Amino acid sequence: MTAALHLVQAVVSLSFLALGLLTVVDWLRHRERSRRYLALAFMTLGLTIALSQVNTMTGYRLGALVGDLTLILFMTSGFALLLFRDSFIPLSGRLRVGALMVCVGATALALATMVPAAPSIKPTGLQFAATVALVVVWSACVIEPIVRFWGASRGRPAVQRARLRAVAGGYGAIVIILLVAGFGGSAATSLAAAWLFELIAVIALPLLYVSFAPPKWLRRLWRQQEEDQFRDAVYDLVLFSPDRPTLAKRAAEWGLRLVGADGVAIFDANGEILALRGIDPEPASQLARQADQHRQAQLLATSGSSRNNAIVLPLPLDVGAGAMVVVSGPYTPFFGSDEVGRLRSYAANITAALDRARVTERLAALEKTKSQFLNLASHELRSPLGVINGYLSMLEQGALGQLTESGVRAVEVLKTKALEMNLLVAQMLDAARLEDGRLALKRDRVDLRDVAGEALQVVRPLAAAGHDLSLETPPRQVIVFGDVDRLTTIISNLLENAIKYSPEGGKIRCIVGAVEHTASVSVVDNGVGVAREDIPRLFKRFERIENRKTSHVAGTGLGLYLSRELARQHGGDIQVESGPDAGSTFTLSLPLAVPLHEAIETVSPTPEPAPRLHIVTDGESETRLA
């Protein structure tokens, strides 16, 4: 059992020494201040453990010189860890000097009192006090960084958080060994205690190793818990489009978290900084100017750094090349192919998101400009149209003199065109109000038959001689709850379209009906019709279907868009049935104010006669059996 313990102790000691050598090699490769202190801490700790093991194996016959050297190395390892902490989380100058003086004082006291290296030698009171001071000072130098590292790990990226906690846990295990060995009395010298110490040392060893050189597979394992959050972040980044600076700031946060970096900057194509965190603007701009125009990520060194501690990725935006700069800190992973690959994929998402946000901003600006134009143009046109209509009325009434037959015909044409302009201006004004959210509805109980009749009279002057307009209504009221002016606008727009797109004339029917909970107004024509694939485009703003037969028809593409939006504000909708050269049927559906069966019971408790249709054709009226 004892032989096995000695073998384990030898292996552990050599492992700590190898760990120290690895950190020294790492420092020699990168020559960084923080790495120097970490290498000093690990190397002196490894030498301390190795010399202690050699002393134990030789029966403490190497003399006081080896014991004194071991003691000095031991204290150096504790103070070096404190200096490493200082390179990562700075100490005040006074505290750093004070810690050095206390360490030197405790070491000098132990050397002066000749603290025995062999546990079999009973120390004097002064030697015991010097030993206690030595252990307390070393523990203080180590415990403070342990607590600080653990606290600093909160809120940091998974890789950086794990590394900080690993170095804290490794040194924490050594502190436990030291305190138990120093103050455990006779129990600390038992065989069981020795095995326990070796077990704790075995646990501390990999923790210390992965704190400075975690393999790629371990980094991926540490990051695994962040992957779901990352996927959600990318989803929001690509699909959610606020303003570009806000989007860039969100993107920068994950740029840091992905590789555990300390600084990040995102630049627009014109060199403007969209997001900046943990790095000064000027160094970031200098790095961004080195972005490869061939869309390749680069590993670069910041000013004063002896290693490549920055990744610069071009962002091929639609208006030019932007850049993303990520910089490592004193205790962040060394950048390599793993970090570059992850950031390259993420940069593609950032590029798509920034371009999407730009397009959204452009569309919003364009929509605002269109709304402003519609509002301005409609208001500016109303005044001259009012004057034109006034003079046309005076001409028609003879107030400006008797008109010849040709003059009367000219006035009729002018009145028709003025009516078209009035309807167009009304559409533009309503569309602008709708976009601005200023289109208020004055709801009331209205009979849809009366509304359809009023709309028919509005558009009748637009009909040519070959058009036959008719209104078909049921004998019973069709009551809906809505704005009579807006409902008139909807139906008149449908009738106006039917007239426009029936260039060869023909019958145009406006049919009012009701079924259970739904009222309807259908406008049926025998015009040019619409292809099935073009029907979804009908209700888009400013959208017009190109057709050789109707190329002469004027319009803005607002009528059907406005009609559907007004219908939906009333809780209804507009459906279309059409085909090329087969005419069209546009049906406005609205909820009835009172269900049909309730209206029948309320209005007519006696048996109903056969239903009839009331038909108005070109001003003449007749009633037929339905």
Number of C-alpha atoms within 10 A of each C-alpha: 8 10 8 10 14 16 12 16 24 16 15 21 26 17 18 27 21 16 21 24 19 18 23 21 13 18 19 13 12 15 15 15 15 20 22 20 24 24 27 26 26 26 25 24 26 25 23 25 23 22 20 20 19 17 19 17 13 10 10 18 12 12 10 15 9 17 22 18 14 22 20 19 22 22 24 23 26 25 26 23 26 29 26 23 23 17 18 18 15 12 14 9 10 8 10 15 12 12 18 16 12 16 23 18 15 22 23 15 19 24 19 11 16 17 23 20 19 15 12 8 9 11 18 12 9 14 19 17 16 23 22 17 19 24 20 17 22 24 21 18 24 23 20 15 26 24 14 15 22 19 13 17 17 14 10 16 22 22 24 26 21 23 27 27 23 24 25 24 22 23 24 20 20 20 18 15 20 17 15 16 18 15 12 13 10 10 13 18 14 11 13 11 17 19 18 14 21 19 15 17 22 20 15 21 22 17 23 24 21 18 22 22 15 17 10 11 9 13 20 15 12 18 20 13 11 15 13 11 12 17 11 10 16 19 13 14 22 18 13 14 19 17 13 20 17 13 21 25 18 17 24 24 17 20 25 22 19 20 26 25 29 21 21 27 30 31 24 22 17 10 14 11 19 17 21 19 16 15 17 12 12 9 12 25 18 13 24 23 15 14 22 16 15 9 14 12 22 18 18 18 16 18 10 6 13 12 16 17 22 25 27 28 28 29 29 21 20 15 11 12 20 24 29 30 28 31 27 24 18 17 21 21 21 19 21 12 9 12 17 20 12 13 23 20 10 17 21 15 18 26 22 18 26 25 19 21 22 19 14 16 16 12 12 12 12 12 13 15 12 14 20 16 15 20 20 14 14 21 15 12 13 16 10 11 16 13 11 15 16 12 14 18 15 13 17 18 12 11 11 12 10 12 16 9 9 9 13 14 12 13 17 15 14 15 19 17 14 17 18 18 16 18 19 19 21 17 24 24 21 23 26 23 17 16 15 13 9 11 16 11 14 11 14 13 15 18 17 27 23 17 20 25 20 17 23 22 14 19 22 19 15 19 20 15 9 12 20 17 22 22 23 24 25 18 14 18 18 26 23 22 19 24 18 21 14 22 21 21 25 26 27 26 23 26 29 21 20 28 26 20 23 25 19 15 19 17 17 25 22 26 21 25 20 22 13 13 14 18 22 21 23 24 24 22 28 22 26 23 21 22 14 12 8 12 16 9 13 18 19 15 15 14 16 16 14 10 13 8 13 14 10 10 11 10 15 12 17 21 29 23 19 24 26 19 18 24 19 15 14 20 13 17 18 22 12 17 16 20 18 12 13 15 19 24 22 22 21 24 21 24 21 22 19 17 18 20 11 12 18 16 11 9 10 10 9 8 8 8 6 7 11 15 19 19 20 19 15 14 11 8 11 10 14 10 8 10
